[in-house]
Amino acid sequence: MIAFLIRFISLFKWLYNWMGVDFQQMKTIVATKLLMDNRRHVVGATSQKDGNVNASFIGVMVIYGILGLFFSYIIYVIPSFLISMTMYHSYLILMVSLTLVSDFSSVLLDTSDNTIILPRPVSSKTLLAARVTHIVIYLTQITIALSLGALVATFIKFGWVIGFLLMITTILSLLFALILTNGLYLVLMRFTSEEKLKNIINYFQIAMTFLMMGAYQILPRLMSKNFLEDSSFVLTWWAALVPPMWMAGLLDIFYSSTVDSVHVVCALFAIGFSVVAAFLMSKFFSSTFSEKLADLGTTNVAAEPKQNRSGFLLGTRNIITTQGIERASFDLVSAALARDRKLKLKIYPSIGSIVILAVVVVFNGKESFQGTLNNLSNLSAHIFLIYSVFLVIQTIMTQVCISDYFKAGWVFNAAPINKPGLVLLGSWKAVLASFFVPIYGVITVFVVLIWKTNGVDDLIFGLVANIFVTLITIIVSSKHFPLSLEPNAKNQAGNFVKVILIMMIIGAIGFGHYLLTKVEYGLWISFPLIIGLTYFCYAKVKASTWSQIDLG
């Protein structure tokens, strides 16, 4: 496969030479990178084993292919040609950009080959071309999976001419997403430090994940059923500001035989942007690419350590933790939650998913959005909001045990720890202080604004109930020290039966809470019981012994 891809690249040797690239050097670098791809884990594949990476990649392709089939249906049923083509190219640019950022940001900014390539007489243009070519090859495979269904639907519905042109605009969309994303990287590399660049990429990944989840769940509900069927669309001047409409405008010239100033501008932008942008990147940004790439991975020893711990956490740790092992565990986990980018990438989308899920559940009735909002205070939806926090905390508590540097967990065995339960409590309290308290505080404000004093009892009972369930989770699940579990460990997801049991417990408590609200003073009568159970579970976790700890 690699040999075929290299032969295909050789067809464009003249283009690389025109751009000032040493083609032989570039070809060697790309061939090596393609060979190393077999050892790289694919983002989103959770069960990769050595020698089974290709199977994981095929699984990702299948998922993308299913998305492509969905858009083939969209193209086939939407009467408006412009709307269907705009939606298709928007989806394609978004998915390619998201894949590029989430899966290939580490490849573009990879510093592992610096010691081999940079001392050699390899120009900046050649190095940049090799990296971009490598990414183009990977994204081409992704694009085929994403667009194959839509292309087939277009050939069937609109004929071979439009189908062939859609193949061209698909390639242009791929180049647009690639150049735009890499151009952003090159600009950031020129004007920001390594640390800021990695933080920007990390937050962009989180934002894109949240955006996709929100768009998937909320946008279809905001549209009326007849929106896509009844809408007609005509290109106007502002279409020149929307890249997916460039592609749709270019296709519409051949579909409707409409040639006006807006269509011509869209067509010129669709074709000319990639060429001009590639030239500008090669001309003005690649000159400093090697220098900045050499700086990546180096440490500024003169820089002062950054304090990531907030004043709230500093004050909280002295109140809720005891000196010694428990406080050390609290500090370790709170620092990891504040600094570990991979941990943030796993945690923050889960928070966003709960926000989206809450909106969907609360506003999923037959009434309009405004009608549901006006009638919200008469519903019991705030009980769901109160217990939805547990879903986030459960995710964080699971992920906080996992680390790429899990081998450093030997320190727990080497340290004179007589009560390992204190380590578990410190980790648990760090999660509560860092996430549970802020999230529950936001929910409290929202519930009080909508439900007034009627929701205060529920908030107090729900606060203790959530804490109780998190302690139950620690008790019934495998007990791991923080940051000591291998990312690909078989047991990192926990026992499936135990997970089901935990979800049944939170469901039962939530439903019991709802039933108690129907009994006068029911919550306050049950409050001593939930307090007692919480204290019992707390003491049980604290008393955990070494025999109960799973050292992975």
Summary of the structure (lengths in Angstrom):
residues: 552
radius of gyration: 27.4
end to end distance: 37.9
largest distance: 82.4
contacts: 1663
relative contact order: 0.07
helix: 78%
strand: 1%
